[in-house]
Amino acid sequence: MPIRYPNGKKFIQKRIPDKKKSDYKKDDSFSNRGMSFEDDIQESNEYYRVHEKAVIHKKPTPLQIVNVHYPHRSAAVVTEAYFQKPSTTDFNGVYKGLYIDFEAKETRNKTSFPLKNFHAHQIEHMKSVLSQQGIVFVLLHFRIHQEIYLVPGSCFIEWFDNKDQARKSIPKKEIEKNGIPVSTGYLPKIDYLAALDKWLHNQ
Amino acid sequence: MPIRYPNGKKFIQKRIPDKKKSDYKKDDSFSNRGMSFEDDIQESNEYYRVHEKAVIHKKPTPLQIVNVHYPHRSAAVVTEAYFQKPSTTDFNGVYKGLYIDFEAKETRNKTSFPLKNFHAHQIEHMKSVLSQQGIVFVLLHFRIHQEIYLVPGSCFIEWFDNKDQARKSIPKKEIEKNGIPVSTGYLPKIDYLAALDKWLHNQ
């Protein structure tokens, strides 16, 4: 049974509690810097689930397991495993019969959003989902400005595919123009479904 | 980059290569016995994906990570982690705009399918998905008979919810009556989307 806070919110143990903040800056290959933003999205997903608005989950971090020990009959301990790059986006689920698929990232940049934390195979996944008529988007968080934008997948894919030719990041102005602002609050913390409704309504 | 066989099929390392078959019988809390059935489904998913029929993935095994070492700047090694019970089903994705969600299990029983390998929170997840108009089902594999059935989620949930009152397993006859037979072959190995089409067509 999950441990819960008095307000019913699930207690989620941080993935790597003993990792120092300074470690994150050394290595760009993991997207751990987005952790608290991800936590907030997971809380919002929990709110949506409990209130029967949507069923959206974060996929577990893929690990390549190399060694497992069995000290007891019932407990298996993984003693050697390596982080793998995910082949899909982090979040997916169902909302009013629609298949929903998205990736969430944040930056401390003030004027543009770097694309380096998105992988080419994630973009391939987004394209495949679009061709199956799924709903695809990205949530981009400007941490300094405390602004979040929902950018439609087709738009984001266009930016990414032009990345090598033109630029390694997207100007904030362009995100403001093409994205839908996501309002934040107490419950849910990040109301991205409201932004999604706006987008779908205007299509 | 993933390693591939000459036929383009992805090489997927077995999760616990050094675990003996006899170990599985000791502990029912992990569903490792279904591994090769799962592999076949993942190959079928890969076939569907490459042929742009559907985008369906298995979720990574959820692990609670307790310790991580950083021997080099770029390589993180997980040195202590524990298997967690998944809170959702194993497979989900999108097919012709429809949200697809299912669990796959197998048995060596000849006349009935035991329900003990399904967890209550997986059934709760199925109910939530149904309430969002998602497509939910289970794939049940009778290994001795080499027969696979697609059982609609609503039907399976009914069986599971009656479990405590009545029985711990479902008679094969009842599965034959309510399920749709899944044909197997070379490519795809397990053509569950054909069975799904039959079911959706008759609804």
HADDOCK unambig.tbl for C-alpha pairs under 7 A between the chains (distance, minus, plus):
assign (segid A and resid 15 and name CA) (segid B and resid 65 and name CA) 6.15 0.50 0.50
assign (segid A and resid 16 and name CA) (segid B and resid 65 and name CA) 6.87 0.50 0.50
assign (segid A and resid 16 and name CA) (segid B and resid 66 and name CA) 6.97 0.50 0.50
assign (segid A and resid 27 and name CA) (segid B and resid 74 and name CA) 6.20 0.50 0.50
assign (segid A and resid 54 and name CA) (segid B and resid 132 and name CA) 6.52 0.50 0.50
assign (segid A and resid 55 and name CA) (segid B and resid 128 and name CA) 6.72 0.50 0.50
assign (segid A and resid 55 and name CA) (segid B and resid 129 and name CA) 6.34 0.50 0.50
assign (segid A and resid 59 and name CA) (segid B and resid 59 and name CA) 6.21 0.50 0.50
assign (segid A and resid 59 and name CA) (segid B and resid 60 and name CA) 6.96 0.50 0.50
assign (segid A and resid 60 and name CA) (segid B and resid 59 and name CA) 6.98 0.50 0.50
assign (segid A and resid 60 and name CA) (segid B and resid 60 and name CA) 5.65 0.50 0.50
assign (segid A and resid 60 and name CA) (segid B and resid 61 and name CA) 6.81 0.50 0.50
assign (segid A and resid 60 and name CA) (segid B and resid 62 and name CA) 5.30 0.50 0.50
assign (segid A and resid 61 and name CA) (segid B and resid 60 and name CA) 6.81 0.50 0.50
assign (segid A and resid 62 and name CA) (segid B and resid 60 and name CA) 5.30 0.50 0.50
assign (segid A and resid 65 and name CA) (segid B and resid 15 and name CA) 6.16 0.50 0.50
assign (segid A and resid 68 and name CA) (segid B and resid 16 and name CA) 6.99 0.50 0.50
assign (segid A and resid 74 and name CA) (segid B and resid 27 and name CA) 6.22 0.50 0.50
assign (segid A and resid 76 and name CA) (segid B and resid 82 and name CA) 6.62 0.50 0.50
assign (segid A and resid 77 and name CA) (segid B and resid 80 and name CA) 6.56 0.50 0.50
assign (segid A and resid 77 and name CA) (segid B and resid 81 and name CA) 5.92 0.50 0.50
assign (segid A and resid 77 and name CA) (segid B and resid 82 and name CA) 5.33 0.50 0.50
assign (segid A and resid 78 and name CA) (segid B and resid 79 and name CA) 6.94 0.50 0.50
assign (segid A and resid 78 and name CA) (segid B and resid 80 and name CA) 5.58 0.50 0.50
assign (segid A and resid 78 and name CA) (segid B and resid 81 and name CA) 4.96 0.50 0.50
assign (segid A and resid 78 and name CA) (segid B and resid 82 and name CA) 6.06 0.50 0.50
assign (segid A and resid 79 and name CA) (segid B and resid 78 and name CA) 6.92 0.50 0.50
assign (segid A and resid 79 and name CA) (segid B and resid 79 and name CA) 4.49 0.50 0.50
assign (segid A and resid 79 and name CA) (segid B and resid 80 and name CA) 4.98 0.50 0.50
assign (segid A and resid 79 and name CA) (segid B and resid 81 and name CA) 6.81 0.50 0.50
assign (segid A and resid 80 and name CA) (segid B and resid 77 and name CA) 6.55 0.50 0.50
assign (segid A and resid 80 and name CA) (segid B and resid 78 and name CA) 5.57 0.50 0.50
assign (segid A and resid 80 and name CA) (segid B and resid 79 and name CA) 4.97 0.50 0.50
assign (segid A and resid 81 and name CA) (segid B and resid 77 and name CA) 5.93 0.50 0.50
assign (segid A and resid 81 and name CA) (segid B and resid 78 and name CA) 4.96 0.50 0.50
assign (segid A and resid 81 and name CA) (segid B and resid 79 and name CA) 6.81 0.50 0.50
assign (segid A and resid 82 and name CA) (segid B and resid 76 and name CA) 6.60 0.50 0.50
assign (segid A and resid 82 and name CA) (segid B and resid 77 and name CA) 5.33 0.50 0.50
assign (segid A and resid 82 and name CA) (segid B and resid 78 and name CA) 6.06 0.50 0.50
assign (segid A and resid 94 and name CA) (segid B and resid 99 and name CA) 6.20 0.50 0.50
assign (segid A and resid 94 and name CA) (segid B and resid 129 and name CA) 6.88 0.50 0.50
assign (segid A and resid 94 and name CA) (segid B and resid 132 and name CA) 6.42 0.50 0.50
assign (segid A and resid 94 and name CA) (segid B and resid 134 and name CA) 6.44 0.50 0.50
assign (segid A and resid 95 and name CA) (segid B and resid 132 and name CA) 5.92 0.50 0.50
assign (segid A and resid 96 and name CA) (segid B and resid 132 and name CA) 5.02 0.50 0.50
assign (segid A and resid 96 and name CA) (segid B and resid 133 and name CA) 6.24 0.50 0.50
assign (segid A and resid 97 and name CA) (segid B and resid 99 and name CA) 6.73 0.50 0.50
assign (segid A and resid 97 and name CA) (segid B and resid 132 and name CA) 5.48 0.50 0.50
assign (segid A and resid 97 and name CA) (segid B and resid 133 and name CA) 4.50 0.50 0.50
assign (segid A and resid 97 and name CA) (segid B and resid 134 and name CA) 5.36 0.50 0.50
assign (segid A and resid 98 and name CA) (segid B and resid 98 and name CA) 6.65 0.50 0.50
assign (segid A and resid 98 and name CA) (segid B and resid 99 and name CA) 6.34 0.50 0.50
assign (segid A and resid 99 and name CA) (segid B and resid 94 and name CA) 6.20 0.50 0.50
assign (segid A and resid 99 and name CA) (segid B and resid 97 and name CA) 6.72 0.50 0.50
assign (segid A and resid 99 and name CA) (segid B and resid 98 and name CA) 6.33 0.50 0.50
assign (segid A and resid 99 and name CA) (segid B and resid 99 and name CA) 4.80 0.50 0.50
assign (segid A and resid 128 and name CA) (segid B and resid 55 and name CA) 6.72 0.50 0.50
assign (segid A and resid 129 and name CA) (segid B and resid 55 and name CA) 6.35 0.50 0.50
assign (segid A and resid 129 and name CA) (segid B and resid 94 and name CA) 6.90 0.50 0.50
assign (segid A and resid 132 and name CA) (segid B and resid 54 and name CA) 6.51 0.50 0.50
assign (segid A and resid 132 and name CA) (segid B and resid 94 and name CA) 6.42 0.50 0.50
assign (segid A and resid 132 and name CA) (segid B and resid 95 and name CA) 5.94 0.50 0.50
assign (segid A and resid 132 and name CA) (segid B and resid 96 and name CA) 5.04 0.50 0.50
assign (segid A and resid 132 and name CA) (segid B and resid 97 and name CA) 5.49 0.50 0.50
assign (segid A and resid 133 and name CA) (segid B and resid 96 and name CA) 6.23 0.50 0.50
assign (segid A and resid 133 and name CA) (segid B and resid 97 and name CA) 4.50 0.50 0.50
assign (segid A and resid 134 and name CA) (segid B and resid 94 and name CA) 6.42 0.50 0.50
assign (segid A and resid 134 and name CA) (segid B and resid 97 and name CA) 5.36 0.50 0.50
